[in-house]
Amino acid sequence: MTKILITGANGFVGKRLILNLLNQGHQIYALCRIKGAKVFGEDRPNLHYIWGDLRNPETIKGIPEDIEAAYYLVHSMSEIVGNLVDTEIEVVEQFLKGVKSTHIKQIIYLGGIINDEKRLSPHLKSRLLVEKALKQSDIPYTVLRASIIIGAGSASFEIIRDLCEKLPIMIAPKWVNSLCQPIAVGDVLFYLSSVLFNQECINKTFDIGGPEAFTFKEMMLRYAKFRNLKRWIIDVPVLTPRLSSYWLVFITSVRYSLCSYLVESMKTNTVVQLNEIQKIIPHLCLTYTQALELAFQKISQNEVISSWMDSWEIFGNDPNIENYIQVPDEGCLKDERRILVKDSKAAAIERIWRIGGSTGYYALNWAWYLRGLFDQMIGGVGLNRGRRHPFEIQVGDSIDFWRVILADKDNGHLILYAGMKVPGEAWLQFKFEQKNDELFLVQTATFRPKGILGRLYWYALIPFHFIIFQKMAKALAGETS
């Protein structure tokens, strides 16, 4: 049984790759940055966890010496603005230090297609420098370079989906005429698993892509055609990368830092050139339309395994989930609602487990929308992220601008930690208490303010909290007005 280390385990590709490799009988060691966070809601045979942050070498000492292979799937685009290249180099160097003392025989890296090394965005430059660092490590490697990955939950797919579904007319920058070669996530997973210990793939770099290459503009128009939508795209030379990124933030679910790097990367062509892998591992990839069909099939069946949102944003925060599960009391401001459950505990739990996303918050959804819009304006994630699944929740999930910290459905205990921009820290907790023959829903909003600004923020919102939290608690408890 092969022991394999997966970095970026909570990411869009990482989760799916782990599932594939487990099904193939491998023993997986998933490196997760947040202590206590897991890749899946339930434990799985042969899946082990190493909790550590590659920015902090003291936390990654738990890598077993008998690791035989490692997948490097780490990137910092969703968190870092400005110093992406330096951060990525620092992270890959710590990764190499961590695995050089093991029995590792191969590192497999998923990077980006490079057509012109002289004209690289910060994103593609960081990908290339990481690739070079891995090649210079004296550890056998295989590099797979991909353009846009199409799959339900990928950042690129969600951007295309949001733009085409929401905007009948799009004003786009002139570089939407750059070429790309999209590939279905299933085909990416095929290549990632097929190059494992394949001697013909050792110390080689391959481009992987679908059978079609076309412009970003054509890719969006093809999406619109697939969805039977009439869409017009007007490209203009005056739309700067910064303006394009801000536009994407307000229209799509993707945060500013990620939008910024993706927009910059659109300036250059990303089409397959190093295609020797087709001779070594012949494989017929899905067309773009087939990839869209599969993505929407997964969405309609609520079978989206992973999303770009699954990766935890811990930059500047305590990377130990256990420190958030115990909601603090000291130095905190609270709004607690204790409401008698009108129907049944099971029904109330089902309502709680559907909170956010398309369901909303059961009261004054327009006010939540405005709060999300304000959050986006100041650089936060807003409400656009929605939910991975309409009624299932697991630790680590994103629910709009919340992160799930605890999800005990059997007992009806849910704790959400705020990912929105606030002058402090915020929790939203739901649990049940039995008193004699009566069952109460206890809903608690807890805020730990940071300085005077934090307290002013909380007190300014008390009138709104009184209405919103009271109505929400009553609705969750089954009380109809």
C-alpha positions, -999 to 999 in steps of 0.1 A, spaced: 0 0 0 16 32 -12 19 61 13 12 94 -4 13 130 9 -13 155 -4 -7 192 1 -36 215 -7 -58 187 6 -88 210 12 -87 226 -22 -109 220 -52 -85 195 -69 -70 181 -36 -103 167 -22 -112 150 -55 -77 136 -59 -78 121 -24 -110 104 -31 -96 89 -64 -64 77 -47 -83 62 -18 -104 43 -42 -72 30 -59 -61 15 -25 -34 41 -15 -28 53 20 -32 91 21 -17 116 44 -36 149 39 -18 181 50 -43 206 63 -34 241 75 -62 243 101 -57 220 131 -88 199 135 -101 205 100 -108 175 78 -112 169 41 -145 151 45 -172 152 71 -167 116 81 -135 96 87 -124 73 59 -102 42 60 -65 49 50 -70 87 52 -47 103 78 -42 139 87 -12 161 92 -22 195 106 4 221 97 11 253 78 39 253 52 46 289 62 55 276 96 80 248 95 76 240 132 41 227 124 49 202 97 71 177 116 45 150 114 53 138 78 60 100 80 95 90 69 81 62 47 62 86 24 68 74 -12 52 102 -32 38 137 -27 13 159 -47 21 196 -45 -13 214 -50 -7 245 -29 -13 280 -41 -20 312 -21 -40 332 -47 -71 333 -26 -54 350 3 -24 370 -9 -24 403 -27 9 419 -37 36 394 -27 23 362 -42 56 352 -58 77 356 -26 51 337 -6 49 308 -30 87 304 -31 88 305 7 61 278 9 76 254 -16 110 257 1 95 247 34 77 218 17 109 205 3 126 207 36 98 187 51 99 159 25 137 156 20 141 135 52 115 110 39 118 81 14 100 101 -13 104 88 -48 83 114 -67 68 148 -64 38 155 -87 30 192 -93 0 207 -109 9 241 -123 -2 265 -151 5 263 -188 34 287 -198 34 298 -234 57 328 -230 81 331 -201 88 367 -209 51 378 -204 39 363 -172 13 374 -147 22 372 -110 1 340 -108 19 323 -137 53 336 -127 48 321 -92 37 288 -108 68 287 -129 92 295 -100 76 268 -79 81 244 -107 118 254 -110 123 250 -73 109 215 -74 130 205 -103 162 218 -86 154 197 -54 171 165 -66 138 147 -59 123 129 -90 94 150 -102 65 152 -127 50 185 -137 15 188 -152 6 222 -165 -31 230 -171 -50 260 -184 -86 265 -172 -101 236 -152 -138 230 -158 -158 214 -130 -186 223 -106 -168 243 -79 -137 254 -97 -130 291 -95 -128 295 -133 -160 277 -139 -179 296 -112 -167 329 -127 -178 319 -162 -211 307 -148 -218 338 -127 -210 362 -156 -230 343 -182 -260 336 -160 -263 371 -146 -253 395 -174 -270 396 -208 -244 422 -220 -208 421 -208 -182 448 -212 -149 429 -212 -112 438 -215 -95 433 -248 -75 403 -236 -106 382 -235 -93 374 -270 -64 355 -256 -64 317 -262 -69 290 -236 -74 253 -237 -99 242 -209 -98 208 -195 -124 189 -174 -115 183 -138 -120 145 -143 -93 145 -170 -69 164 -147 -75 137 -120 -69 110 -146 -35 125 -154 -25 132 -118 -31 96 -108 -17 80 -141 17 97 -138 22 83 -103 53 61 -103 52 60 -141 89 58 -150 83 74 -185 69 105 -167 98 110 -142 116 143 -145 94 155 -173 70 184 -178 37 180 -197 9 203 -208 -26 189 -204 -57 203 -220 -90 194 -236 -93 188 -274 -103 224 -281 -85 257 -279 -104 290 -282 -105 325 -268 -119 334 -233 -146 353 -252 -156 323 -272 -155 301 -241 -181 323 -224 -203 325 -256 -202 287 -258 -213 285 -222 -242 308 -230 -252 287 -260 -250 256 -239 -274 272 -214 -297 286 -241 -288 322 -231 -285 351 -255 -254 370 -245 -233 398 -260 -197 405 -251 -182 438 -261 -144 441 -255 -129 475 -249 -93 486 -245 -98 509 -215 -109 483 -189 -78 479 -166 -70 447 -147 -79 464 -114 -113 476 -127 -120 441 -142 -112 425 -109 -135 448 -89 -162 441 -115 -158 403 -111 -159 406 -73 -194 422 -74 -208 398 -100 -192 365 -91 -186 345 -59 -148 348 -62 -129 371 -38 -108 400 -50 -73 385 -46 -82 354 -67 -100 376 -93 -70 398 -96 -46 370 -104 -69 353 -128 -76 385 -147 -39 392 -150 -33 356 -163 -59 361 -191 -35 385 -208 -14 356 -222 -22 325 -242 -24 292 -223 -26 264 -249 -10 230 -250 25 228 -265 43 201 -245 20 173 -253 43 143 -251 20 128 -225 -4 117 -252 22 92 -264 30 79 -229 -6 79 -216 -31 80 -245 -63 95 -233 -93 112 -249 -103 142 -229 -138 156 -227 -148 185 -249 -157 218 -233 -194 211 -239 -191 176 -224 -173 191 -193 -201 216 -189 -227 188 -191 -209 168 -164 -206 198 -142 -243 206 -143 -251 170 -138 -232 171 -105 -248 204 -95 -284 191 -102 -277 159 -83 -261 178 -53 -229 158 -59 -204 187 -59 -175 170 -40 -153 201 -36 -152 238 -43 -125 265 -45 -142 279 -14 -132 248 7 -97 261 12 -95 278 45 -84 315 46 -62 316 77 -39 344 68 -34 364 100 -56 341 120 -50 313 146 -46 281 126 -62 259 153 -98 252 148 -101 241 185 -96 277 195 -128 287 177 -151 258 186 -153 269 222 -171 302 217 -156 327 242 -175 345 270 -150 370 285 -147 403 268 -176 395 244 -209 411 234 -238 388 228 -273 385 214 -290 354 228 -324 342 217 -342 313 235 -373 303 216 -397 274 223 -396 249 194 -431 247 180 -430 215 159 -401 191 165 -364 191 170 -358 172 138 -377 198 118 -359 227 135 -325 210 128 -334 207 91 -342 244 89 -309 253 106 -290 230 83 -304 248 52 -294 283 65 -277 306 40 -272 302 3 -304 302 -17 -325 296 14 -313 328 31 -316 336 68 -353 333 73 -357 370 81 -349 403 63 -328 387 36 -325 421 20 -306 433 51 -282 403 49 -277 411 12 -268 447 20 -243 435 47 -228 411 21 -225 439 -4 -208 462 21 -184 434 30 -175 431 -7 -169 468 -10 -143 467 18 -125 436 4 -145 408 21 -161 377 6 -197 389 8 -227 365 3 -218 354 -32 -201 322 -21 -233 306 -12 -232 269 -1 -215 237 -13 -247 217 -7 -283 229 -1 -289 209 31 -257 190 40 -230 207 62 -196 196 72 -168 212 92 -148 235 69 -177 244 46 -184 279 35 -219 293 41 -218 328 25 -194 348 46 -194 322 74 -171 292 80 -185 260 96 -165 253 128 -188 226 143 -216 207 128 -232 181 151 -265 173 133 -275 145 157 -277 170 185 -285 201 164 -254 220 174 -239 243 147 -212 269 151 -204 294 124 -173 317 124 -175 350 106 -153 354 75 -167 389 68 -147 420 75 -155 431 111 -135 450 137 -132 419 159 -143 382 157 -179 369 154 -196 336 160 -232 324 153 -242 294 173 -273 272 173 -281 245 199 -310 230 218 -319 228 255 -345 207 271 -364 221 301 -390 198 317 -412 188 288 -403 218 266 -376 221 240 -359 254 233 -338 266 204 -309 287 217 -294 310 191 -264 331 201 -245 357 182 -212 364 199 -188 393 191 -154 398 205 -146 434 196 -112 448 187 -108 481 205 -133 510 207 -141 506 169 -154 471 175 -177 481 204 -191 511 184 -197 487 155 -217 463 177 -237 490 195 -246 507 161 -261 474 149 -281 466 180 -315 479 166 -310 457 135 -298 427 155 -330 430 177 -352 426 147 -331 402 125 -320 378 152 -354 376 168 -372 369 136 -346 344 125 -347 325 157 -385 323 157 -386 310 121 -360 284 129 -380 272 159 -410 268 137 -430 299 149 -449 314 120 -461 350 121 
